[in-house]
Amino acid sequence: MAAGILAAGLTLTACAPTAQTGAGSEDGAAEAPESVDVGIVYSKTGPLAAYGEEYYAGLQAGIDYATDGTGTVGETKINLTYHDDGGDPDKGVSIAKELIGKEYKILAGTTVSGIALKLAEQAEQNQILYISGPAATDAVTGINDYTFRSGRQSIQDVATAGQFVDDLKGSKVLVFGQDNAFGQGNVAAVEGVLGAEGAEVSDILVPEDVTEFTPFARQIVDAKPDLVFVAWAGANAGSMWQALEQQGAFEAAPIVTGLANKATYGAYGAAGEKISFLSHYFPGAGQNEVEDFMMEHVEEQGAEPDLFTPDGFVAGQMIVQAIEEGGGTDVDSMVTALEGWEFGGPKGTTTVRADDHALVQDMYQAKLVQKGSEWTPELVETVGAADAAPPTAAK
């Protein structure tokens, strides 16, 4: 799992006719269209299918919440069509081109950063509205005028990790990860965010083929850091956490990593209760009426709220806002309707930053508590949206 959480045949379902626009009223003003087609591109299958399922369930709840269960905005029906990207960027682009060819003006979705960047390119080239899903890459923010996001980005994870230190200036922050693009990327993010706050950033990057982690765990202890940021993905995570515990790394400094979805809660073993988790979301973290609606709706549909359920829910809210204020066919008006929009989401007050379309939102610090054979996250502290906000990106 990405600590910064941190991504068979093409399936196209329920493709509907293009939205029909009105012919205009007697005074020349355009009438509301009978329907607006919205293409949802997400991983129904593939390596991130579990995340796609969470996004899908949240989206259904968000649309119902924002339309009072009608699925319509005024006299305009929202026609959602769902398309499986399978985690493959080429499939994602093919789907987008087909939908754009059918005159879709709104696309949303995907958990995979590589697909999100490709769809953002299509949005700019064809001047359609694109609302990215759980994909965490920072590159989506500010990429162009037509691209927004309904989830958090990696820099917000790193900024949340920095809140575990009272004063970053002069603090020693150690990034512990794998010596690959993922680990190196996290080092760069920590240097860019926490380093900018005055932290002294160093790293221990472990070769991917290593199976014995004891020497590397000892390096953490010997470095005497003030904070350890763990960026790890892969099947050997359990062995890595065990080595850190056995070598006393948790006594040397707070060790922070990202809390993923429910399926991972038991993977940390005995170290689970010692890790300080940054969290994008876990059920119950938001503690507000919107979150209550989301959780009840998802459970009524036979699913469980999880890590990326809010990303789908917020996408639903943003789609409705764009159609309600922008008409659903005038893309420039829909962009304007979303820029600077502040609303109540499942994570509390949420803002679409006008300058670069970052989604400014609360983040969380959490811990895992073992209850019988189950591990359950508990809220330690809410990190305010302003404290976790990414630097403004230039479009």
N, C-alpha and C positions, 0 to 999 in steps of 0.2 A: 504494500500500500504506500502511496506517496505520502511522506510525512508532511509535505506542503499541501497536501490535498486541498491530496491530497486533497482515462481515457478511459456460407453456402450460397445460394443464389439471391439475387436482389428481390426483395419483397416490397411491392407497392400495393397499398390497400386503400380502398374507399376513395379513389380519385373521383372528384365531382366536377361538374361543369363549371366553367369560369363564372365568377360573380357577375350578375346582370345589374348594370347601373341604370338608374332611372333616366327618362328622357328629358326631365326638367319640368319645373312647374311653370305656371303661366307668367310669372314675373322673371323667368330666366334662371332662377336659382336651381342648382342640381338637387334632385331628390335623393334620399338615402337609398342605397342599393338594397335589393331584396335579400342578398346574402353576400358574405365576404369569405373567400377561400383562404384558409391559413394552413400552410404545410408544416407539419411537425416532423423533423428529421431527428431520429434518436436510435439508440442501440437496443432494438428489441432482441437481437441475437448478438453473438460475439463476446469478446473478453469482458466487456463492461455492461453486459446485459442486465445485471443486478441493479446497477446505477440507473440504467434506462428505465427499468420498471419503477424505481422510486420517483424519477422525474415524471413519468406518465401519470402515476397516481396523484401526484401533487398538482399537475396541470388540470386534471379533471376537477379537483377540489377548487382550484383557483378560479376557473371559469365559472363554476357554480356560485362561488362566493361573490364574484364581481358582477354577475348578472342576476342575482337573486334566484338562481336555479332555472332560469329561462333559456339560457344559451343564446340570448338575443341582446342586441344593443339598440334600443328604440325599436324601429321596425326592421332592423337588419339582423338576419340570422348569421351566427358565426359557424361556418362550415369547416370543422377541423378534419384534416386528412392526415393519416399517420404512415410514415415511411421508414423502413429499417435500413440504417446505414451499415449495420454489421460491424461497426468499428473500423471501417475501411474508408479512407479519404476519397479514393476514386469513386466509390459507390455514392458517397455523400455528394460529390460534385455532380455526378450523373443525375441524381435525384433532383438536385437544385435546378439544374438546367432544364430538366423536363417540366418541372413545376413553373418555372419562370416562362417557359414557352407556352404554358397554358394560362398565362397572364396572372399568376399568383403575385400579389404585392407584399405578402407577409410570410416569412419563414421563421421558424424558431426551433431551438433544440440543439442536441448533441452533447455528449459527455467528453468526447475526444477532442483534445486541443488541436490536433492536426486537421481535423474536419472543420472545426470552428473557424480556423484561419482561412481555409479554402472557401467556406460559405461566405465569410466576410468579403473576400475578393469578389465573389459573384454578386453580393449585395451592392458593392460600389460600382461594378461594371454595368449592372442592369438597373441601378437606382431603385432597389426594392428594400423594404425594411427587414432587417434580420436581428433577432433576439437570441443570442447564444445561451446555451443551457449551463450545465455544471462545469464545462471545460474551464480549467483554472488558469490557463496561460495568461500572463500579464499582457501579451501582445495584442489581445483582443481589445483591450481598453485603448481608446483613442485611435484605432486603426483607420477609421473613416467615419464620415457623417451618417452613414446608414446602419451602422452596427451598434447594438446595445448588448447588455448581458443581464441575465436574471439570477446569477449566482455570484459568489465571491471570487477573488483572484488570489494567486499565490502570495503576493506582497502583503495582503491582509492577514494571511496565516503567519508570515514572518513577523509582522508588526505585533501580532497578538503574542507570539513567543517572547518578544522583547519586554512585554509587560510583566514577565516573571522576575525581572531585575528592577530594583527600586531606582537605580540611577545607572544608565548605560554608559555614561561618560567615563572612560578609563576601565570599564569592566572587560574581563576576558571572556569572550564568547567562542566556544569551540564547536565547529560543525563536524559531526561524525556521520559518515555515509559511505556509499560505495563509489569506487573510482570509475564512474561512467558518466554519461551525459546528465543523468538524473542527479547524481551526487554533486557534480561540478556546478550544475545549474542552481542547486540549493546554496552552495557556497557563495556564488555570485549574488544571489538574492539577499542572503544574510549580510554580506559586505555592503550591498547597496542600500539596505534599509537600516540595519542596526549599526553598521559602520558609520553611516551618515549621522547617527546620534552620538557618536564618540566611542563606540565599542571597539576593542581590539579583537579582530576576527582572525582565527586560525582554523586549521582543519586537519582531520585525520581521515583519509580516504582509503578504504579497504579494497584490494583487488577482488573482482567478482568471483573468482574461483577459490577463494579462501574458505576453508571449513573450520578452522581453529581460530577462535576470536580472542582467546585469552591475552596474547601479547598486545593486541590493539586496545583491549579493555584496560590494561595496565597503563598504556600511554595516556588514556584519559585521566586516570588518577594522578600520574606524574606531572601532567600539564597544569594541574591546580586551577581549573577554570572557574569562573563565576556562574556560567551557564553552559549547558551542553545541548545543542540542537541536533536531534537525530533525524536523518533523512534516509530511510531504508525502504526498499521494496523487494519482495521475493520470498521464496519458500524457506530460506535459511534465517528468517527474522527471529524465530523462536530460539535458535541456538545463540544468536547474537545477544538477545536480551538476557538469556541465562548467563552468558559470560560476563556481561556488565554487572549483574547482580552478584555473582560469585567473587568478582574482583573488587568489590566495594565501590564501584563507580557512583552509585546512588548516594553514598555518604560523602563523596568528594564535591558534588555540586548538584543543583537541580537539573534533572534531565527532562527535556521537553520534546514531545513529538506530536504529530497530528492524530486526533481521534477519528478513525474511519467509521465504517458502518457496523451494524450490530454483529454481523458474521465474524468480525475480527476481535471482538472483545475478549474472547478466551485465549487468543494466540500469544498473549504476553506472558502467560504462566505466572509464577510467583512475583515477577517484576511488575505486574499490572497495578498493584496498589501503590507502587513507589514512583511511577511515572507521572510527571506533570503534563497534562494534555492541553494543547490548544484545540479548539473545536469550532468548526463552521456551524454545526448544528447537531443536536441530538434531541429526541422527543422530550418535551417538557422544559427545554432551555429558554424558550421565548416568554413563557408565562404571561400570555395575553389572550384576549378573546379570539383574535384572528387565528392564532395557533390552535386554540381549542377547536375551532370550526374545522381547520385542516385535518387535525388528528381524528376527529369524529367521522368526518367524511371518508377519509382513507380507510378507516377501520370498518365502516359500514359497507365498503366495497370489497371487503375481504383481504385487504392488504395491510401492511404495517408502515407507519411513518418512520423515516430513517434519514440518513445523512443528506440526501439530495431531494427529499420531498419538498422543502421550501423553494428550491430552484424552479421546480415545475409550477408550484403555486404562484410564485411571483411572475413567472412567464404568463400565466393566465391573466393576472391583474394587468400586466403591461399590454397584452393584446387587446383587452377590453378598453383600456385607457386610449390606446392608439386609434381604435375604431370609433369610440365615442366622441373623441375630440378632433380626430383627423379624418373621419368619414370612411376609412377603410380602403379607399382607392387613391387618395392624394397622398403620396408618400412623403412629400415635404411637410405637409400638415401633420402627419403622424409623427414624424421626427420631432417637430416642434412641440407636439403634445407630450412627448416623453422627456424632452430635455428639461431638467430642473424639477421634475415631478417628485413631490414628497408624499408618501402614503404610508398607511399602516399595514405592514406585512406580518407574516408569522414570526419574524424575529424582531418585531417592534418597528419604530419609525425608520423608514428606508427612503433613500434619496437617489434619484438618477442624476448624477452630477452633470451639469449642462456642458462644461468645458470638454470633457472627454468620454462621457457616458459610463464612467465607473459607477458601480452600485455600492453606495456607502451604507453600511449596515453594522449592527452590533456583531461582535464575535464573543467567544466564550473561553474561559478556563474551566477545566473539568478534571475529575478524578474517577477512577473505576473502583467500585466497591463490590466485594464478593459476597453474595447472599446465597448460601447453599452451594449449588453447582453453577449458579448463574453470576455473570458479571454485569453490573449496572452502572451507568454513568451518573454522576451527581455534579450539579453546578457548584463551582467554587467562586467564580466571579464573572460578571458580565463586563466585557471590554467595550466601552462606548464606541459608537460608530466613528466619531472624530479621531479617537486614539488609534483606530485600526485602519483609517482611510489611507489609500495609496497616494503617493505623490501624483500630481496632475500630469497626465501624459499629453504630449503634443499631437494633435490630429494632423 
